[in-house]
Structures are given as C-alpha cells and as structure tokens.
Amino acid sequence: MADIGYISAELGALPPDQKRAIEASFRYTLSNLSLGAVEHQKRATNLQAYFLNSTTPADANTEFSIAHGLASTPNLILPVAALNQVGAQVVPLTVTRAADDKRIYLRSSSTGAAFSVLVG
C-alpha cells in the first residue's frame, strides 16, 4: 500500500515549495486511484491494465483465447463483475498456456457465460 509519509520523507531535502507541490500531486493521485468502468478493451483509469469482455465456449473446458490489445505481454488476469450490470458474474477461468504479445489463453467449466476480466 502506498504511504504518503514515506513519500514525504523521501522528499525531505527538497526546497519547501517544491516539496509541497510534489506532495500535493501524490496526495491527489493516491486518494483518487481508480480502476474505472468495465468496458471491453478500455484501459483502467489509473493503471496499465485493460478490461476485456468475452463469453466462454459452448463446450466446457475448451481452450479459447482473447485478443488483449496491450503493447506488451500481460502478467496477470483478474476476473471482475461490473456492479452496474445486473447478472454480471465471475466465472471459473484456468490459464491454459502463457499469454503472448497478442492473446491470453483460457478454459472454463462454465458454458456460454459472458464475463469480464482486467488484464495487465
């Protein structure tokens, strides 16, 4: 967790006016960090991560892939359920192979289920 006290201590040697400006910027950023709305291939508001929407295949445990649209290979996937969408759900997902620079590879025991993830 980010701590403004740590940041203030690191800025201690700066002239007071510079320190105040930088601390104010960090306070604003840390208190307004947000993932944002869940929309397909939309970047998270304050993070280098993107939301993806997809649907699991009709056959359970069949590998499928999703184009992620990132500039580099992602490191993680987080299932999300948009709280403003009635019926939004988190489905079980298993990574079937390492992501590459274009796609993520998954399978699910759920069939024909719409879902959203955050990839970063």
C-alpha positions in Angstrom: 0.0 0.0 0.0 1.4 3.4 -0.9 2.1 5.7 2.1 2.3 9.5 1.8 4.5 9.5 4.9 7.2 7.6 3.0 6.9 9.9 0.0 7.2 13.0 2.3 10.3 11.5 3.9 11.9 10.9 0.5 11.2 14.5 -0.5 12.7 15.9 2.7 15.8 17.5 1.2 13.8 19.5 -1.4 13.1 23.2 -1.1 9.7 23.6 0.8 7.8 25.0 -2.3 8.9 22.0 -4.4 8.1 19.5 -1.7 4.6 21.0 -1.2 3.8 20.7 -4.9 5.1 17.2 -5.3 3.3 16.0 -2.0 0.1 17.6 -3.2 0.4 15.7 -6.5 0.9 12.4 -4.7 -1.9 13.0 -2.3 -4.3 13.7 -5.2 -3.1 10.6 -7.1 -3.2 8.2 -4.1 -6.6 9.4 -2.9 -8.1 9.2 -6.4 -6.7 5.9 -7.7 -9.4 4.1 -9.6 -9.9 1.1 -11.9 -12.8 2.8 -13.7 -15.7 1.4 -15.6 -15.7 -2.2 -17.0 -15.7 -1.7 -20.8 -14.2 -4.0 -23.4 -10.6 -3.1 -24.2 -10.8 0.1 -22.2 -7.7 1.0 -20.1 -8.2 1.0 -16.4 -8.4 4.7 -15.3 -5.1 4.9 -13.3 -3.4 1.6 -14.1 -1.6 0.0 -17.1 -4.3 -2.6 -17.3 -7.3 -3.2 -19.6 -10.8 -4.6 -19.2 -11.8 -7.4 -21.6 -15.3 -8.9 -22.1 -15.8 -12.3 -23.6 -18.0 -15.4 -23.5 -16.9 -18.9 -22.6 -17.3 -21.6 -25.3 -20.4 -23.7 -25.6 -18.3 -26.8 -24.7 -16.9 -26.9 -21.1 -13.1 -26.9 -20.7 -12.4 -26.0 -24.3 -9.4 -23.7 -24.8 -10.3 -20.2 -26.1 -8.3 -17.0 -26.5 -9.0 -13.3 -26.2 -7.0 -10.6 -28.0 -5.8 -8.3 -25.2 -4.7 -5.2 -27.2 -1.8 -4.3 -24.9 1.5 -3.1 -26.1 3.3 -5.9 -24.3 2.6 -9.4 -22.9 0.4 -9.1 -19.8 1.4 -10.6 -16.5 -2.0 -11.2 -14.8 -5.7 -11.5 -15.2 -8.3 -10.6 -12.6 -12.0 -11.7 -13.0 -14.3 -8.7 -12.4 -18.1 -8.3 -12.1 -19.4 -4.8 -13.0 -21.8 -3.8 -10.2 -23.9 -1.7 -12.6 -24.7 -4.7 -14.8 -27.5 -6.9 -13.5 -26.5 -10.5 -14.0 -22.8 -9.8 -14.2 -20.8 -12.8 -13.0 -17.4 -14.1 -12.2 -16.8 -17.5 -13.9 -14.1 -20.0 -13.2 -11.1 -19.5 -15.5 -8.0 -21.5 -16.0 -4.9 -20.3 -17.9 -4.1 -23.0 -20.5 -0.9 -21.5 -21.7 1.3 -18.4 -21.2 -0.1 -15.2 -22.6 1.8 -13.8 -25.6 2.0 -10.4 -27.2 -1.4 -10.7 -28.8 -3.7 -13.0 -26.8 -4.5 -14.6 -23.5 -5.4 -18.4 -23.4 -8.1 -19.8 -21.1 -10.6 -22.5 -20.4 -13.7 -22.6 -18.2 -16.1 -25.2 -16.8 -18.9 -22.7 -17.4 -20.5 -22.8 -20.8 -21.8 -19.8 -22.9 -21.2 -17.5 -19.9 -20.5 -13.8 -20.5 -17.7 -12.4 -18.3 -15.2 -9.6 -17.8 -11.6 -9.6 -16.7 -8.9 -7.0 -16.1 -5.6 -7.8 -17.8 -2.3 -6.1 -17.0 
